[in-house]
Amino acid sequence: MKGLALQAAADRMRALSSFRQALAINPSYEPALQAAAQVEFDTRDPLAMKTLESVLRVNPSSETAHAMLAELLFEKRSCQSAVEHFERAPGSLQLPSVKWQMGVCLLALEQWVKAAANFDSLLTLREHGPTRYNLGLAYWSAKNYRAAVAALAPADVAGVNADTLRLYANSLEGAGDTPRAFDVLQRAIDQNPNNESLLIDLAVMCMDHKALDLGLEVVEAGMQRLPGSAKLQTLLGSLLVRRGDVEKAQQAFKGAQQLSPESGLGNIGLASTLMEMGLAAEAVRVLREQLAIGRDSRSELTLVRALLLKSPTREESNEASALLGRILKQEPGNAVAHGLLGKVYVLLGDKAHATKSFANAIRLDPQDRTSTYQLMSLYRKDGRSKEADELAQRVRTLLDKERVEEDAGNRFRVIRESRPTIEK
């Protein structure tokens, strides 16, 4: 009672001291727990989470305690636990701030559909640029490009930030509307001429639509503005490889490596080029040198690909398995790593784990035709004809879809006028 009186008098710290004295007498006294938790929550006291957990042990259905604990967990980026507590406080989810936190956590957990529903609901309350961006991002991540375009179209107004324009352009390209995507990217670059990501996206679009010379011009112009960009230098190497100028490409990759040794972008690009040339063993050497500088999942995944390409020894297969295990411990949702691990298990003769890995890859990326085919083959060998037939049909569907997408990609070509344009 003394604590409540002090709290009413706005003397929160002395009130908290009184609540804690009450809890020293009876640690399960719910009124003191709730009052202490409120003060600790408001002041972000380090003991707030522990006190809220005590409240929930006494009263597991307390929505207020669940909501406060969820917010603290959100601030610590512990999204999995935060979502569990948000879901147990449905009343709090009517608050815009809580709905926003829930949506951000769902994005972090890659629960795209639920995240989109959250942000869409927020937009019905009021227009808000970051909310619209997150809605588009959720749809784009779910590969629902048409929904992403519809979500982002109202944001395409004067003064919109570069990130939103970039996401809008990529959504348009994903939806097959290359002319509008090209136009949005051009406008975005006009407004943000030193934005590395926009320059890269435009060059990649040129490359995808077989305008290699124009893509090179975009990259070279970008490098004049951003001479220290290892990403642009790496993209220059990729464009040169596509054009067949391998020697210059290797020089570009080495330049990228010198600009950013830690990122490994240059060595990864060089290794990929070596693999395309059938020099997998040399690619392995380059990637081992990179990993000696610093470990990262991109370099490790590329090393696994190189090892698989060179018909690995059993020792190298075990090495690949260890690399992928480390990646998946940090990135359990990495579909590519699951698919590669399935291939490694096949080489090691472990059909059970290979089957599980391919199934995980397909669950995470239903468009993964290679893993689907590999799993189909394993089912056939095990006599699981019905499941194999279902996967065979899925492989045919994915092949048909790839052909349609390839045809759609070839519907447009970039041509040069006073400035680049698109024509059918």
C-alpha positions as CSV (number, residue, x, y, z in Angstrom):
1,M,0.0,0.0,0.0
2,K,2.9,2.3,0.7
3,G,4.3,1.6,-2.7
4,L,1.0,2.4,-4.4
5,A,0.8,5.7,-2.5
6,L,4.3,6.6,-3.5
7,Q,3.5,5.7,-7.1
8,A,0.4,7.9,-7.0
9,A,2.7,10.7,-5.8
10,A,4.9,10.1,-8.9
11,D,7.8,8.9,-6.7
12,R,8.4,5.8,-8.8
13,M,11.8,4.7,-7.5
14,R,10.7,4.8,-3.8
15,A,7.5,3.0,-4.8
16,L,9.5,0.3,-6.5
17,S,11.6,-0.1,-3.4
18,S,8.5,-0.6,-1.3
19,F,7.1,-3.2,-3.8
20,R,10.4,-5.1,-3.7
21,Q,10.2,-5.1,0.1
22,A,6.7,-6.6,-0.1
23,L,8.0,-9.2,-2.5
24,A,10.9,-10.0,-0.1
25,I,8.2,-11.0,2.4
26,N,6.1,-12.9,-0.2
27,P,7.7,-13.4,-3.7
28,S,4.3,-14.6,-5.1
29,Y,2.2,-11.7,-3.9
30,E,0.5,-10.8,-7.2
31,P,-0.4,-7.1,-6.5
32,A,3.2,-6.3,-5.6
33,L,4.5,-8.2,-8.6
34,Q,2.2,-6.4,-11.0
35,A,3.0,-3.0,-9.6
36,A,6.7,-3.6,-9.6
37,A,6.6,-5.0,-13.1
38,Q,4.8,-1.8,-14.3
39,V,7.4,0.5,-12.8
40,E,10.3,-1.7,-14.1
41,F,8.7,-1.8,-17.5
42,D,8.2,1.9,-17.7
43,T,11.8,2.6,-16.6
44,R,13.2,-0.3,-18.6
45,D,14.8,-1.7,-15.4
46,P,17.0,-4.7,-16.1
47,L,14.9,-6.8,-13.7
48,A,11.6,-6.1,-15.6
49,M,11.6,-9.3,-17.7
50,K,12.3,-11.5,-14.6
51,T,9.5,-9.8,-12.7
52,L,7.1,-10.2,-15.6
53,E,8.0,-13.9,-15.8
54,S,7.1,-14.1,-12.1
55,V,3.8,-12.5,-12.7
56,L,3.0,-15.1,-15.4
57,R,4.0,-18.0,-13.1
58,V,1.3,-16.7,-10.7
59,N,-1.2,-15.7,-13.4
60,P,-0.4,-17.3,-16.7
61,S,-3.4,-15.7,-18.5
62,S,-2.4,-12.1,-17.7
63,E,-2.6,-10.3,-21.1
64,T,-0.9,-7.2,-19.7
65,A,2.1,-9.2,-18.6
66,H,2.3,-11.0,-21.9
67,A,2.1,-7.8,-23.8
68,M,4.8,-6.0,-21.7
69,L,7.1,-9.0,-21.9
70,A,6.6,-9.2,-25.7
71,E,7.5,-5.6,-26.1
72,L,10.7,-6.1,-24.1
73,L,11.6,-9.2,-26.1
74,F,10.9,-7.2,-29.3
75,E,13.4,-4.5,-28.2
76,K,16.0,-7.3,-27.7
77,R,15.2,-8.7,-31.2
78,S,14.1,-12.0,-29.6
79,C,11.3,-12.2,-32.2
80,Q,10.3,-15.9,-31.8
81,S,9.6,-15.5,-28.1
82,A,8.1,-12.0,-28.6
83,V,5.5,-13.4,-31.1
84,E,4.5,-16.2,-28.7
85,H,3.7,-13.6,-26.0
86,F,2.0,-11.2,-28.5
87,E,-0.3,-14.1,-29.5
88,R,-1.3,-14.6,-25.8
89,A,-2.3,-10.9,-25.5
90,P,-4.8,-10.5,-28.4
91,G,-6.3,-7.4,-26.9
92,S,-3.0,-5.5,-27.1
93,L,-2.7,-6.3,-30.8
94,Q,-5.4,-3.8,-31.5
95,L,-2.9,-1.0,-30.6
96,P,-1.1,0.2,-33.7
97,S,2.3,0.3,-32.0
98,V,1.9,-3.4,-30.9
99,K,0.6,-4.4,-34.3
100,W,3.7,-2.8,-35.9
101,Q,6.1,-4.7,-33.5
102,M,4.2,-7.9,-34.3
103,G,4.5,-7.3,-38.0
104,V,8.3,-6.5,-37.8
105,C,8.9,-9.7,-35.9
106,L,6.8,-11.8,-38.4
107,L,9.0,-10.4,-41.2
108,A,12.2,-11.3,-39.2
109,L,10.8,-14.8,-38.8
110,E,10.0,-15.0,-42.5
111,Q,6.3,-15.5,-41.9
112,W,5.4,-13.4,-44.9
113,V,1.7,-14.0,-45.2
114,K,1.0,-13.2,-41.5
115,A,3.3,-10.2,-41.7
116,A,1.4,-8.9,-44.8
117,A,-1.9,-9.3,-43.0
118,N,-0.6,-7.3,-40.1
119,F,0.7,-4.4,-42.1
120,D,-2.3,-4.4,-44.4
121,S,-4.5,-4.0,-41.2
122,L,-2.3,-1.1,-40.0
123,L,-2.8,0.7,-43.3
124,T,-6.5,0.7,-42.9
125,L,-6.0,2.9,-39.8
126,R,-3.8,5.5,-41.6
127,E,-1.4,6.0,-44.4
128,H,2.2,5.4,-43.3
129,G,5.2,5.1,-45.6
130,P,7.2,2.6,-43.6
131,T,4.1,0.4,-43.1
132,R,3.4,0.4,-46.8
133,Y,7.0,-0.4,-47.5
134,N,6.9,-3.4,-45.1
135,L,3.6,-4.6,-46.7
136,G,5.3,-4.6,-50.1
137,L,8.4,-6.3,-48.7
138,A,6.3,-9.1,-47.1
139,Y,4.5,-9.7,-50.5
140,W,7.8,-9.5,-52.4
141,S,9.5,-11.9,-50.0
142,A,6.5,-14.3,-50.5
143,K,7.1,-14.0,-54.3
144,N,3.6,-12.5,-54.6
145,Y,4.9,-9.8,-57.0
146,R,1.5,-8.6,-58.2
147,A,0.3,-8.0,-54.6
148,A,3.6,-6.2,-53.9
149,V,3.1,-3.9,-56.9
150,A,-0.5,-3.1,-55.8
151,A,0.8,-2.4,-52.3
152,L,3.6,-0.1,-53.4
153,A,1.9,1.7,-56.3
154,P,0.4,4.4,-54.0
155,A,3.9,5.1,-52.6
156,D,5.2,6.0,-56.1
157,V,5.0,9.8,-55.6
158,A,7.5,12.6,-55.7
159,G,10.0,12.6,-52.9
160,V,9.6,8.9,-52.0
161,N,12.7,7.3,-50.6
162,A,15.1,5.2,-52.7
163,D,14.5,2.0,-50.9
164,T,10.7,2.1,-51.7
165,L,11.4,2.9,-55.4
166,R,13.9,0.1,-55.5
167,L,11.4,-2.4,-54.0
168,Y,8.7,-1.2,-56.3
169,A,11.0,-1.6,-59.4
170,N,11.9,-5.1,-58.4
171,S,8.3,-6.0,-57.7
172,L,7.3,-4.7,-61.2
173,E,10.1,-6.8,-62.8
174,G,9.0,-9.9,-60.8
175,A,5.5,-9.3,-62.0
176,G,6.7,-9.2,-65.6
177,D,6.3,-5.5,-66.2
178,T,9.8,-4.7,-67.3
179,P,9.1,-1.3,-69.0
180,R,7.7,0.2,-65.8
181,A,10.4,-1.4,-63.7
182,F,13.0,0.1,-66.0
183,D,11.3,3.5,-65.8
184,V,11.1,3.4,-62.0
185,L,14.8,2.5,-61.6
186,Q,15.8,5.3,-64.0
187,R,13.8,7.9,-62.1
188,A,15.2,6.5,-58.8
189,I,18.8,6.9,-60.1
190,D,18.1,10.4,-61.4
191,Q,17.0,11.3,-57.8
192,N,19.8,9.3,-56.1
193,P,22.7,9.2,-58.5
194,N,25.2,7.8,-55.9
195,N,22.9,5.0,-54.7
196,E,25.0,1.8,-55.2
197,S,22.0,-0.6,-54.9
198,L,20.0,1.2,-57.6
199,L,22.9,1.2,-60.0
200,I,23.4,-2.5,-59.4
201,D,19.7,-3.3,-60.0
202,L,19.7,-1.4,-63.3
203,A,22.8,-3.1,-64.5
204,V,21.5,-6.6,-63.5
205,M,18.2,-5.8,-65.4
206,C,20.2,-4.9,-68.5
207,M,22.2,-8.2,-68.1
208,D,19.0,-10.2,-67.7
209,H,17.6,-8.7,-70.9
210,K,20.7,-9.3,-72.9
211,A,21.9,-5.7,-73.0
212,L,25.4,-6.4,-71.8
213,D,27.1,-3.4,-73.3
214,L,24.5,-1.1,-71.7
215,G,24.9,-2.9,-68.4
216,L,28.7,-2.3,-68.6
217,E,28.1,1.4,-69.3
218,V,25.8,1.6,-66.2
219,V,28.5,-0.2,-64.0
220,E,31.3,2.0,-65.4
221,A,29.4,5.2,-64.8
222,G,28.6,4.0,-61.3
223,M,32.3,3.2,-60.6
224,Q,33.2,6.8,-61.6
225,R,30.8,8.0,-58.9
226,L,31.7,5.2,-56.4
227,P,35.3,4.1,-57.2
228,G,35.6,2.2,-53.9
229,S,32.6,-0.1,-54.6
230,A,33.6,-3.7,-54.5
231,K,30.0,-4.7,-55.5
232,L,30.1,-2.7,-58.7
233,Q,33.6,-4.0,-59.4
234,T,32.3,-7.6,-58.9
235,L,29.3,-7.0,-61.2
236,L,31.7,-5.6,-63.8
237,G,33.5,-9.0,-63.7
238,S,30.2,-10.9,-64.1
239,L,29.2,-8.8,-67.1
240,L,32.5,-9.3,-68.7
241,V,32.2,-13.1,-68.2
242,R,28.8,-13.0,-69.9
243,R,30.3,-11.1,-72.8
244,G,33.1,-13.7,-73.1
245,D,36.0,-11.5,-71.9
246,V,37.2,-13.9,-69.2
247,E,40.7,-12.3,-68.8
248,K,39.3,-8.8,-68.1
249,A,36.7,-10.4,-65.9
250,Q,39.4,-12.0,-63.7
251,Q,41.1,-8.7,-63.5
252,A,37.9,-7.1,-62.3
253,F,37.3,-9.7,-59.7
254,K,40.9,-9.2,-58.4
255,G,40.2,-5.5,-58.2
256,A,37.0,-6.2,-56.2
257,Q,39.0,-8.4,-53.8
258,Q,41.6,-5.7,-53.3
259,L,38.8,-3.1,-52.5
260,S,37.1,-5.4,-49.9
261,P,39.2,-8.4,-48.9
262,E,36.9,-9.2,-45.9
263,S,33.7,-9.5,-48.0
264,G,35.2,-12.0,-50.4
265,L,33.1,-10.7,-53.2
266,G,36.0,-10.7,-55.7
267,N,37.1,-14.2,-54.8
268,I,33.6,-15.5,-54.9
269,G,33.1,-14.0,-58.4
270,L,36.5,-15.4,-59.5
271,A,35.7,-18.8,-58.1
272,S,32.3,-18.8,-59.9
273,T,34.0,-18.0,-63.2
274,L,36.6,-20.7,-62.7
275,M,33.8,-23.2,-62.1
276,E,32.0,-22.1,-65.3
277,M,35.3,-22.8,-67.1
278,G,35.5,-26.3,-65.6
279,L,38.3,-25.4,-63.2
280,A,36.6,-26.4,-59.9
281,A,39.9,-27.4,-58.2
282,E,41.3,-24.0,-58.8
283,A,38.1,-22.5,-57.5
284,V,38.5,-24.5,-54.3
285,R,42.0,-23.1,-53.8
286,V,40.7,-19.5,-54.2
287,L,37.9,-20.1,-51.8
288,R,40.1,-21.7,-49.2
289,E,42.3,-18.6,-49.4
290,Q,39.2,-16.4,-48.8
291,L,38.1,-18.5,-45.8
292,A,41.6,-18.1,-44.3
293,I,40.9,-14.3,-44.3
294,G,37.5,-14.6,-42.7
295,R,34.5,-17.0,-42.6
296,D,31.1,-16.1,-44.1
297,S,28.2,-18.2,-45.4
298,R,28.5,-16.9,-49.0
299,S,32.1,-18.1,-49.3
300,E,31.3,-21.4,-47.6
301,L,28.4,-22.1,-49.8
302,T,30.5,-21.4,-52.9
303,L,33.2,-23.7,-51.6
304,V,30.6,-26.5,-51.1
305,R,29.5,-26.0,-54.7
306,A,33.1,-26.1,-56.0
307,L,33.8,-29.3,-54.0
308,L,30.7,-31.0,-55.3
309,L,31.6,-30.0,-58.9
310,K,35.1,-31.6,-58.7
311,S,33.9,-35.0,-57.6
312,P,34.9,-34.7,-54.0
313,T,36.7,-37.3,-52.0
314,R,35.0,-38.7,-48.9
315,E,37.1,-36.4,-46.8
316,E,36.0,-33.4,-48.9
317,S,32.3,-34.6,-48.7
318,N,32.6,-34.6,-44.9
319,E,34.2,-31.2,-45.0
320,A,31.2,-29.9,-47.1
321,S,28.8,-31.5,-44.6
322,A,30.5,-29.7,-41.7
323,L,30.4,-26.4,-43.6
324,L,26.7,-26.7,-44.3
325,G,25.9,-27.8,-40.8
326,R,27.6,-24.7,-39.5
327,I,25.6,-22.5,-41.9
328,L,22.3,-24.1,-41.1
329,K,22.9,-23.7,-37.4
330,Q,23.1,-19.9,-38.0
331,E,20.5,-19.8,-40.9
332,P,18.0,-22.7,-40.4
333,G,15.8,-21.2,-43.2
334,N,18.6,-21.3,-45.8
335,A,16.9,-23.4,-48.5
336,V,20.1,-23.5,-50.7
337,A,22.1,-25.0,-47.9
338,H,19.5,-27.7,-47.3
339,G,19.5,-28.6,-50.9
340,L,23.3,-28.8,-51.1
341,L,23.4,-30.8,-47.9
342,G,21.0,-33.3,-49.5
343,K,23.5,-33.7,-52.4
344,V,26.4,-34.3,-49.9
345,Y,24.4,-37.0,-48.1
346,V,23.7,-38.7,-51.4
347,L,27.5,-38.9,-52.0
348,L,28.0,-40.2,-48.5
349,G,25.4,-42.9,-49.0
350,D,23.1,-41.5,-46.3
351,K,19.7,-41.7,-48.1
352,A,17.6,-41.0,-45.0
353,H,19.3,-37.7,-44.2
354,A,19.5,-36.8,-47.9
355,T,15.7,-37.3,-48.1
356,K,15.1,-35.1,-45.1
357,S,17.4,-32.4,-46.4
358,F,15.8,-32.3,-49.9
359,A,12.3,-32.2,-48.2
360,N,13.4,-29.2,-46.1
361,A,14.8,-27.4,-49.2
362,I,11.5,-27.9,-51.0
363,R,9.5,-26.8,-48.0
364,L,11.5,-23.6,-47.7
365,D,11.6,-23.0,-51.5
366,P,8.8,-24.8,-53.4
367,Q,10.4,-23.5,-56.7
368,D,13.6,-25.5,-56.1
369,R,13.4,-27.8,-59.1
370,T,16.8,-29.5,-58.5
371,S,16.0,-30.6,-55.0
372,T,12.5,-31.7,-56.2
373,Y,14.1,-33.9,-58.9
374,Q,16.7,-35.3,-56.4
375,L,14.0,-36.2,-53.9
376,M,11.9,-37.8,-56.7
377,S,14.9,-40.0,-57.6
378,L,15.4,-41.1,-54.0
379,Y,11.7,-42.0,-53.7
380,R,11.9,-44.1,-56.9
381,K,14.9,-46.0,-55.5
382,D,13.0,-46.7,-52.3
383,G,9.9,-47.9,-54.2
384,R,7.8,-45.0,-53.1
385,S,6.1,-44.7,-56.5
386,K,3.1,-42.6,-55.6
387,E,5.2,-39.9,-54.0
388,A,7.8,-40.1,-56.8
389,D,5.0,-39.6,-59.4
390,E,3.7,-36.6,-57.5
391,L,7.1,-35.0,-57.5
392,A,7.7,-35.9,-61.2
393,Q,4.5,-33.9,-62.0
394,R,5.9,-31.0,-59.9
395,V,9.2,-31.1,-61.8
396,R,7.3,-30.9,-65.1
397,T,5.2,-27.9,-63.7
398,L,8.4,-26.1,-62.6
399,L,10.0,-26.7,-66.0
400,D,7.0,-25.3,-67.7
401,K,7.0,-22.3,-65.4
402,E,10.7,-21.7,-66.1
403,R,10.1,-21.8,-69.8
404,V,7.3,-19.3,-69.5
405,E,9.4,-17.0,-67.4
406,E,12.3,-17.2,-69.8
407,D,10.0,-16.4,-72.7
408,A,8.6,-13.5,-70.7
409,G,12.2,-12.3,-70.0
410,N,12.9,-12.3,-73.7
411,R,9.8,-10.3,-74.6
412,F,11.6,-7.1,-74.0
413,R,15.0,-5.9,-75.0
414,V,16.8,-2.7,-74.0
415,I,17.5,-0.4,-76.9
416,R,19.5,2.9,-77.0
417,E,18.1,6.3,-77.8
418,S,19.1,9.5,-76.1
419,R,18.7,7.4,-73.0
420,P,18.0,3.7,-72.5
421,T,14.4,2.6,-73.2
422,I,12.5,-0.7,-73.4
423,E,10.7,-2.1,-76.4
424,K,8.9,-5.4,-77.0
